[in-house]
Amino acid sequence: MIRGLAVFLTHVVLFPILGTWALLGHKLRPQSDHLMKTGAVWARCIMWVGGTRLKIKNPGIPDANRPAVIVANHTSNMEVFALMATLAAPARYAAKAALFKLPFLGRCLDAAGTVPIPVSLSRAELPHIERLGKALEESALVIYFPEGERNPAGELGAFKLGAFATAIAYQVPIIPLAIHGGFAIDPRGSHRIRAGTLTLEYLDPIPTTGLDQNDRRTLRDKARATIEAALSRAQHDR
């Protein structure tokens, strides 16, 4: 409980300061990676206060100079900070639209190029995919949590199709990312944060060359099965 309070107070103190600094730098130099670097500093501080250690497997798979869509399982808020702290710019995130309604945070997310994704993505909301596509055209990595939200049971949930439709539309590979240890550190519904190790395991990219939108469900199922197998291996090896 004390560690959770310390993380909360770190948010309260650091976020307004670093957020203001990041927005000012972005306004003066909108093409620089100042905002991303400031976000990385914030993320490292949160992880340090929370006692979260980080381990990365296959760090060379995501290439900051080659566009790709990264899809990851999601059980903990610390997973977001781990990605912010380690992925080189440029990187763009798909995030719940509700987060953009929060004061100040919404402005920072928008400035960082984060794209709001509604809970249910329909044909009427394809501009969201187009915004992510622009990031891919700029050789950015786009990060999705295709479950849509943190799983309260710590299990791998169903994957939505948005990430896979985006990857196929722009013919870029899917990089599955299995994240281990998040649920033990910061489970949904708990105010307690435990010290622990968060492991990011990048898995072999899945190409989309030649695929069309009729293949998006097959692509989704393959990515989910790849992540599920990695999570099962890690559980078995304990």
Sequence and secondary structure as in RCSB ss.txt:
>XXXX:A:sequence
MIRGLAVFLTHVVLFPILGTWALLGHKLRPQSDHLMKTGAVWARCIMWVGGTRLKIKNPGIPDANRPAVIVANHT
SNMEVFALMATLAAPARYAAKAALFKLPFLGRCLDAAGTVPIPVSLSRAELPHIERLGKALEESALVIYFPEGER
NPAGELGAFKLGAFATAIAYQVPIIPLAIHGGFAIDPRGSHRIRAGTLTLEYLDPIPTTGLDQNDRRTLRDKARA
TIEAALSRAQHDR
>XXXX:A:secstr
 HHHHHHHHHHHHHHHHHHHHHHHHHHH TTSSHHHHHHHHHHHHHHHHHTEEEEEESTTSS TTS EEEEE  S
BTHHHHHHHHHS SSEEEEEEGGGGGSTTHHHHHHHTT EEE SS  GGGTHHHHHHHHHHHTT EEEE TTSS 
 TTSS     SHHHHHHHHTT  EEEEEEESHHHHSBTT      EEEEEEE   B  TT  GGGHHHHHHHHHH
HHHHHHHHHHHH 
